[in-house]
């Protein structure tokens, strides 16, 4: 029987002091209500020293049916949790196939228990939801799981994800969960989680533990279940967002909400701005009847681009389903790269905070670090993913961060992303400069990029090795996948976390260089 190394002391959730292993095991045998949901439980039960336990119960051994009776007191017999829904940065799956109300309740319970294990005196969790058909039901189940674990829920209703971040940061709540699948089609749903101060909970900072607790423990009911407190935070949220606005001119703006949460958020902001708002698909409909709520797909921007053209608007903006991301279109209906917007906003904010750090994801154009340096800032290159960007921003005290995916992060927004605040900042810049958007960005469009290209590859690590060998004369780094840089072009190839895909981003100083090098790299990726 194999030995398992464990700690000698544990913090029992809700206790002020650590307890010994023997006390912990004694509580488990006594069936303490909080034991079934403690993420230390399975580790303790699995400890084996070769001798029989007290009361005639053997130590746990997966191959011994008799020894499993202790574990079975706490295991879920009727239904298993699909571990595949726990992604790198959130929880997401197809509703009723991979994710349902039972799963949601377990996730609520597990999140509460996880928070108790890392922090004393956890009191409340904010819960919000988007407009998907399944979101209301999943939110109710999530709330049920949280309150069963003895934690209060602050229910802020149907709002954008950035409102959850605001509520957690502004009111000093312990955590927040938004029921949403972001830009995915309507049959999907999921959960975005954050700690206190709106710090993200990713797979490496809690989702793996939450998955473990949800998968291996049953649903308890505490003697004192938590309360549900409904709270309207939109007035405070509106004031917070409008604090970013500075002397905005009466611009004409087309906004495509995609039937998602921007249709609720934008009106409460724009009624206090001098802009003329031309709304597209503002009626809330989680079936997304007009197009998928993913603004990174150009096909989903057709209606927006046409409306900008017809109305001769100054700007067009498309939001994703939970309104935390956005993509911009200039007055000529040309789509603007998200890294170009990162450079535009960074330059503006650096005028107010000279010498500050700006964090950007490594897929971004050379333009981004170049413009940050020109403006007197410190560019900091980071791995893809909101948890990476946010953590680095806090560490470096960065004023702003941007990703190629359309996420824009602001220090004064609790280091969280907000599509609405990004829009406000662009309106500030257009108003102050008093030039068309196309003129503003023209000097920044000096390089030529492929955009992200995906390839199905079974052995992703082997393919990256081949790429490294072929381009070993370039400047190589492995911050996220592999990035290789030359004097007139560069590229990054990185693995998808969830699919057998490699993702390529490449940029050249001329279109000819970009096209030639793109073919060269693709030949290697697709070669045997």
Secondary structure as UniProt FT lines:
FT   STRAND          9..11
FT   TURN            13..14
FT   STRAND          18..20
FT   HELIX           21..29
FT   TURN            30..31
FT   TURN            33..34
FT   HELIX           35..37
FT   TURN            39..40
FT   HELIX           41..46
FT   HELIX           54..56
FT   TURN            62..63
FT   HELIX           66..68
FT   HELIX           69..72
FT   TURN            73..74
FT   HELIX           83..85
FT   STRAND          91..95
FT   TURN            96..98
FT   HELIX           101..118
FT   STRAND          124..129
FT   TURN            133..134
FT   HELIX           135..148
FT   TURN            149..150
FT   STRAND          152..158
FT   HELIX           161..171
FT   STRAND          176..179
FT   TURN            182..183
FT   TURN            186..187
FT   STRAND          188..194
FT   HELIX           196..198
FT   HELIX           203..205
FT   HELIX           207..216
FT   STRAND          228..230
FT   HELIX           234..242
FT   TURN            243..244
FT   STRAND          252..256
FT   TURN            258..259
FT   HELIX           262..270
FT   TURN            271..272
FT   STRAND          276..280
FT   TURN            286..287
FT   TURN            295..296
FT   HELIX           298..301
FT   HELIX           302..311
FT   STRAND          315..319
FT   TURN            321..322
FT   STRAND          326..329
FT   TURN            331..332
FT   STRAND          335..336
FT   HELIX           338..352
FT   TURN            354..355
FT   STRAND          357..361
FT   TURN            362..363
FT   HELIX           366..374
FT   TURN            375..376
FT   STRAND          378..382
FT   HELIX           386..396
FT   STRAND          400..402
FT   TURN            404..405
FT   STRAND          408..410
FT   HELIX           411..413
FT   TURN            414..415
FT   STRAND          416..417
FT   HELIX           419..433
FT   HELIX           437..442
FT   TURN            443..444
FT   STRAND          448..449
FT   STRAND          453..456
FT   HELIX           460..470
FT   TURN            471..473
FT   STRAND          475..477
FT   STRAND          482..485
FT   STRAND          489..495
FT   STRAND          501..508
FT   HELIX           511..526
//
